[in-house]
Amino acid sequence: MVERGPADRLPQDLVDLVDSWSTVPAFVHDRHFTVLHANRLAQALSQAFRPGANLLRSTFLRPEILQASPDPGLVTEHVVGELRRSLGTHEWDEVFEGLVDELCSGNSRFAEAWTELGPGLRPDAAETFTFDRPDLGRLELRYLQLEVPEHFGLSLVIWRACDEASAQLLTVLAGQSPDRT
């Protein structure tokens, strides 16, 4: 029997939809924030959005992710809030426990936010983030996270440019190979 990969567990229509967006970065993650599938542009935008990457680990255990943001506090607060929101919906399990322990011991910023931000924190449905790319410049992007109906625990994340300059940079990035990031 062949072991199924993360993308094999996704509805094919969802994979096809994500892949069809060549000018819109998009990816799907599970309840533990592991990226299951991402289109080419999302992968080119950030290594954190590549299949198999865990968004929590990428954010807090890879220093270049937070350092690339002009406001690491906003990113920290938002990601911890998303984790708390997920825990309000999904059962606390060994994977969540392991992630929180790993992040608390591996990143003091996460540990402090985890302790200070209450369980009731609910981040906004759409947020604006800055991606500083030495090869391109600064992209201001806003994302929308949507729960996938009938597939409990799956979320679709769609990024869009906040301004014309960022839209132009996304167009340039869409023409590059993900291996160049």
TORKOL-4160 file (C-alpha; in steps of 0.2 Angstrom, whole numbers, padded with zeros to 4 digits, m for minus):
181
<pt num="1" X="0000" Y="0000" Z="0000"/>
<pt num="2" X="0007" Y="0017" Z="m0005"/>
<pt num="3" X="0007" Y="0030" Z="0009"/>
<pt num="4" X="m0004" Y="0045" Z="0006"/>
<pt num="5" X="0005" Y="0062" Z="0007"/>
<pt num="6" X="m0004" Y="0077" Z="0014"/>
<pt num="7" X="m0010" Y="0084" Z="m0002"/>
<pt num="8" X="m0018" Y="0067" Z="m0006"/>
<pt num="9" X="m0030" Y="0070" Z="0009"/>
<pt num="10" X="m0037" Y="0086" Z="0001"/>
<pt num="11" X="m0052" Y="0086" Z="m0010"/>
<pt num="12" X="m0045" Y="0087" Z="m0028"/>
<pt num="13" X="m0057" Y="0102" Z="m0032"/>
<pt num="14" X="m0048" Y="0112" Z="m0018"/>
<pt num="15" X="m0031" Y="0107" Z="m0025"/>
<pt num="16" X="m0036" Y="0112" Z="m0043"/>
<pt num="17" X="m0043" Y="0129" Z="m0037"/>
<pt num="18" X="m0028" Y="0133" Z="m0027"/>
<pt num="19" X="m0017" Y="0129" Z="m0042"/>
<pt num="20" X="m0028" Y="0138" Z="m0054"/>
<pt num="21" X="m0023" Y="0155" Z="m0046"/>
<pt num="22" X="m0007" Y="0160" Z="m0054"/>
<pt num="23" X="m0007" Y="0178" Z="m0048"/>
<pt num="24" X="m0014" Y="0175" Z="m0031"/>
<pt num="25" X="m0004" Y="0166" Z="m0017"/>
<pt num="26" X="m0014" Y="0153" Z="m0009"/>
<pt num="27" X="m0012" Y="0138" Z="0002"/>
<pt num="28" X="m0021" Y="0125" Z="0013"/>
<pt num="29" X="m0016" Y="0121" Z="0030"/>
<pt num="30" X="m0023" Y="0109" Z="0043"/>
<pt num="31" X="m0028" Y="0112" Z="0061"/>
<pt num="32" X="m0011" Y="0110" Z="0067"/>
<pt num="33" X="m0005" Y="0124" Z="0055"/>
<pt num="34" X="0004" Y="0112" Z="0043"/>
<pt num="35" X="0004" Y="0117" Z="0025"/>
<pt num="36" X="m0004" Y="0103" Z="0015"/>
<pt num="37" X="m0004" Y="0111" Z="m0002"/>
<pt num="38" X="0001" Y="0128" Z="m0009"/>
<pt num="39" X="0001" Y="0136" Z="m0026"/>
<pt num="40" X="0018" Y="0141" Z="m0035"/>
<pt num="41" X="0016" Y="0159" Z="m0030"/>
<pt num="42" X="0013" Y="0156" Z="m0012"/>
<pt num="43" X="0029" Y="0145" Z="m0012"/>
<pt num="44" X="0038" Y="0158" Z="m0020"/>
<pt num="45" X="0032" Y="0171" Z="m0008"/>
<pt num="46" X="0039" Y="0162" Z="0007"/>
<pt num="47" X="0047" Y="0146" Z="0012"/>
<pt num="48" X="0034" Y="0145" Z="0027"/>
<pt num="49" X="0021" Y="0142" Z="0014"/>
<pt num="50" X="0028" Y="0127" Z="0006"/>
<pt num="51" X="0019" Y="0110" Z="0008"/>
<pt num="52" X="0025" Y="0101" Z="0024"/>
<pt num="53" X="0030" Y="0117" Z="0033"/>
<pt num="54" X="0022" Y="0121" Z="0049"/>
<pt num="55" X="0017" Y="0139" Z="0050"/>
<pt num="56" X="0020" Y="0140" Z="0069"/>
<pt num="57" X="0037" Y="0133" Z="0068"/>
<pt num="58" X="0042" Y="0143" Z="0053"/>
<pt num="59" X="0036" Y="0159" Z="0062"/>
<pt num="60" X="0045" Y="0156" Z="0078"/>
<pt num="61" X="0059" Y="0144" Z="0075"/>
<pt num="62" X="0066" Y="0152" Z="0059"/>
<pt num="63" X="0073" Y="0169" Z="0064"/>
<pt num="64" X="0072" Y="0176" Z="0047"/>
<pt num="65" X="0053" Y="0175" Z="0046"/>
<pt num="66" X="0050" Y="0187" Z="0060"/>
<pt num="67" X="0065" Y="0198" Z="0056"/>
<pt num="68" X="0058" Y="0201" Z="0039"/>
<pt num="69" X="0043" Y="0209" Z="0046"/>
<pt num="70" X="0043" Y="0228" Z="0051"/>
<pt num="71" X="0032" Y="0223" Z="0066"/>
<pt num="72" X="0037" Y="0206" Z="0074"/>
<pt num="73" X="0025" Y="0210" Z="0088"/>
<pt num="74" X="0010" Y="0211" Z="0077"/>
<pt num="75" X="0015" Y="0194" Z="0068"/>
<pt num="76" X="0018" Y="0186" Z="0085"/>
<pt num="77" X="0001" Y="0192" Z="0092"/>
<pt num="78" X="m0008" Y="0187" Z="0077"/>
<pt num="79" X="m0001" Y="0169" Z="0075"/>
<pt num="80" X="m0003" Y="0166" Z="0094"/>
<pt num="81" X="m0021" Y="0172" Z="0092"/>
<pt num="82" X="m0024" Y="0160" Z="0078"/>
<pt num="83" X="m0017" Y="0146" Z="0088"/>
<pt num="84" X="m0028" Y="0150" Z="0102"/>
<pt num="85" X="m0043" Y="0152" Z="0090"/>
<pt num="86" X="m0039" Y="0135" Z="0083"/>
<pt num="87" X="m0038" Y="0127" Z="0100"/>
<pt num="88" X="m0055" Y="0135" Z="0104"/>
<pt num="89" X="m0062" Y="0125" Z="0089"/>
<pt num="90" X="m0052" Y="0109" Z="0089"/>
<pt num="91" X="m0047" Y="0097" Z="0103"/>
<pt num="92" X="m0031" Y="0099" Z="0112"/>
<pt num="93" X="m0020" Y="0084" Z="0107"/>
<pt num="94" X="m0003" Y="0078" Z="0108"/>
<pt num="95" X="0002" Y="0087" Z="0092"/>
<pt num="96" X="m0004" Y="0104" Z="0099"/>
<pt num="97" X="0004" Y="0100" Z="0116"/>
<pt num="98" X="0021" Y="0096" Z="0107"/>
<pt num="99" X="0020" Y="0112" Z="0096"/>
<pt num="100" X="0017" Y="0123" Z="0111"/>
<pt num="101" X="0031" Y="0115" Z="0121"/>
<pt num="102" X="0043" Y="0116" Z="0107"/>
<pt num="103" X="0038" Y="0135" Z="0103"/>
<pt num="104" X="0039" Y="0140" Z="0122"/>
<pt num="105" X="0056" Y="0132" Z="0124"/>
<pt num="106" X="0062" Y="0138" Z="0107"/>
<pt num="107" X="0056" Y="0156" Z="0106"/>
<pt num="108" X="0055" Y="0168" Z="0121"/>
<pt num="109" X="0043" Y="0180" Z="0111"/>
<pt num="110" X="0031" Y="0165" Z="0108"/>
<pt num="111" X="0032" Y="0160" Z="0126"/>
<pt num="112" X="0029" Y="0178" Z="0132"/>
<pt num="113" X="0014" Y="0180" Z="0120"/>
<pt num="114" X="0007" Y="0163" Z="0125"/>
<pt num="115" X="0007" Y="0167" Z="0143"/>
<pt num="116" X="0000" Y="0185" Z="0141"/>
<pt num="117" X="m0013" Y="0183" Z="0128"/>
<pt num="118" X="m0029" Y="0176" Z="0135"/>
<pt num="119" X="m0037" Y="0161" Z="0127"/>
<pt num="120" X="m0052" Y="0172" Z="0121"/>
<pt num="121" X="m0041" Y="0182" Z="0109"/>
<pt num="122" X="m0049" Y="0182" Z="0092"/>
<pt num="123" X="m0038" Y="0189" Z="0078"/>
<pt num="124" X="m0047" Y="0198" Z="0064"/>
<pt num="125" X="m0053" Y="0188" Z="0049"/>
<pt num="126" X="m0041" Y="0198" Z="0038"/>
<pt num="127" X="m0025" Y="0205" Z="0042"/>
<pt num="128" X="m0011" Y="0215" Z="0033"/>
<pt num="129" X="0007" Y="0209" Z="0033"/>
<pt num="130" X="0023" Y="0215" Z="0026"/>
<pt num="131" X="0035" Y="0204" Z="0017"/>
<pt num="132" X="0052" Y="0212" Z="0015"/>
<pt num="133" X="0060" Y="0203" Z="0000"/>
<pt num="134" X="0078" Y="0208" Z="m0003"/>
<pt num="135" X="0076" Y="0203" Z="m0021"/>
<pt num="136" X="0060" Y="0212" Z="m0024"/>
<pt num="137" X="0056" Y="0225" Z="m0011"/>
<pt num="138" X="0042" Y="0227" Z="0001"/>
<pt num="139" X="0026" Y="0219" Z="m0002"/>
<pt num="140" X="0010" Y="0224" Z="0008"/>
<pt num="141" X="m0002" Y="0209" Z="0008"/>
<pt num="142" X="m0018" Y="0206" Z="0016"/>
<pt num="143" X="m0025" Y="0188" Z="0019"/>
<pt num="144" X="m0041" Y="0180" Z="0021"/>
<pt num="145" X="m0042" Y="0163" Z="0029"/>
<pt num="146" X="m0058" Y="0153" Z="0025"/>
<pt num="147" X="m0063" Y="0136" Z="0034"/>
<pt num="148" X="m0066" Y="0123" Z="0021"/>
<pt num="149" X="m0084" Y="0116" Z="0022"/>
<pt num="150" X="m0086" Y="0098" Z="0025"/>
<pt num="151" X="m0067" Y="0096" Z="0029"/>
<pt num="152" X="m0066" Y="0100" Z="0047"/>
<pt num="153" X="m0049" Y="0107" Z="0052"/>
<pt num="154" X="m0044" Y="0113" Z="0034"/>
<pt num="155" X="m0042" Y="0131" Z="0031"/>
<pt num="156" X="m0039" Y="0140" Z="0014"/>
<pt num="157" X="m0027" Y="0155" Z="0015"/>
<pt num="158" X="m0028" Y="0168" Z="0001"/>
<pt num="159" X="m0016" Y="0183" Z="0000"/>
<pt num="160" X="m0019" Y="0199" Z="m0010"/>
<pt num="161" X="m0010" Y="0215" Z="m0013"/>
<pt num="162" X="m0014" Y="0230" Z="m0003"/>
<pt num="163" X="m0008" Y="0243" Z="m0015"/>
<pt num="164" X="m0003" Y="0244" Z="m0034"/>
<pt num="165" X="0016" Y="0243" Z="m0030"/>
<pt num="166" X="0013" Y="0226" Z="m0021"/>
<pt num="167" X="0002" Y="0220" Z="m0035"/>
<pt num="168" X="0016" Y="0224" Z="m0047"/>
<pt num="169" X="0029" Y="0215" Z="m0036"/>
<pt num="170" X="0017" Y="0200" Z="m0035"/>
<pt num="171" X="0017" Y="0200" Z="m0054"/>
<pt num="172" X="0036" Y="0200" Z="m0055"/>
<pt num="173" X="0036" Y="0186" Z="m0042"/>
<pt num="174" X="0024" Y="0175" Z="m0051"/>
<pt num="175" X="0036" Y="0175" Z="m0065"/>
<pt num="176" X="0050" Y="0168" Z="m0054"/>
<pt num="177" X="0054" Y="0150" Z="m0049"/>
<pt num="178" X="0050" Y="0145" Z="m0031"/>
<pt num="179" X="0068" Y="0139" Z="m0031"/>
<pt num="180" X="0074" Y="0156" Z="m0031"/>
<pt num="181" X="0067" Y="0162" Z="m0015"/>
